[in-house]
Amino acid sequence: MSHFTSMKTRFHNLFYLEKALNRLDIKHNKQTTIQKEKSSLEDLIIPQSNGHNIQFSWNGNEYELVVDMSYWVQDYPIETFIDKIAQQYAGEVIIEESKKLGFQPIKYQQNKDGSNTLVLERWNEDIL
């Protein structure tokens, strides 16, 4: 018997979510769904070897994780899975939003302890 679980996240931006999955080398596909209001939404599907895929689905506020826990076949528990994606998501938000303010990423390093180091720089053109 299947028991789908929906886990709330803080992923509000599909662009950043996709970039986080790419940085973690998590293969995924977009799936477009047409709503009754004739608007379309894109969800992200992470294929699993057993055919029971993981999905990030827009709930009107955020992309929630939808998965049947009976068929979870990832290398680590779901909490760790979400934490890894959240960490990369935050890094992508910082990089892209900082670029809008004139900063450029100089270094993005994943450390052995699981943390990330991000170095940004911006030149003050008024001084030059």
Secondary structure, 3 states (H helix, E strand, C coil): CCCEEEECCCCCCHHHHHHHHHHCCCCCEEEEEECCCCCEEEEEEECCCCCCCEEEEECCCCEEEEEEHHHCCCCCCHHHHHHHHHHHHHHHHHHHHHHHCCCEEEEEEECCCCCEEEEEECCCCCCC
